[in-house]
Amino acid sequence: MKKDITGMMVYYYVVCKRKLWYFYHEIQMEQSNENVAIGKVIDEETYRRDDKHINIDNVINIDFIRSKGILHEVKKSNKIEEASILQVKYYLYYLKERDVLVKAKIDYPLLKECVDVELSEEDERHIRLVLQEIEQIVNESVPPVMKKQRICRSCAYHDLCYI
Ligand code: SF4
């Protein structure tokens, strides 16, 4: 059954296309991963005042919206910032397609930093291409060939790829 493309899928598209395939096909091993556990602690301990996890169509899962229409995505580190930015731009794109115009920030509570994210027309063209490519990847019957990279060490699918 065809699924909607979620923000997390867009994030994984940048991080690792093999990871994207595993995730799409519901091979989920994230629960046992230490990094995910850290992320959950940050999530529970940070920004208690705000409405959290606003889910729209099960496609986008915004961490919270603060006043003046600014949505916030919380990340524990900025190591894969390119992926986080594309994920958040996809949120902006998805909402804009539904006539909801908002701004966004990525918050790094552990670093005490935040980054503003905006959506340009070029971003919109890029996102349309990314969505097409994601469709192609996830519709393959096997995952993309593994490419060793630094993040493999902390990836939840490590044991699956390095058997
Ligand atoms: S272990 Fe590496 S290659 Fe395998 S899914 Fe994770 S990031 Fe991708």
Residues whose N, C-alpha, C, O or C-beta is under 5 A from the ligand:
A	BS01	SF4	C16 R18 K19 M146 K147 I151 C152 C155 Y157 H158 C161
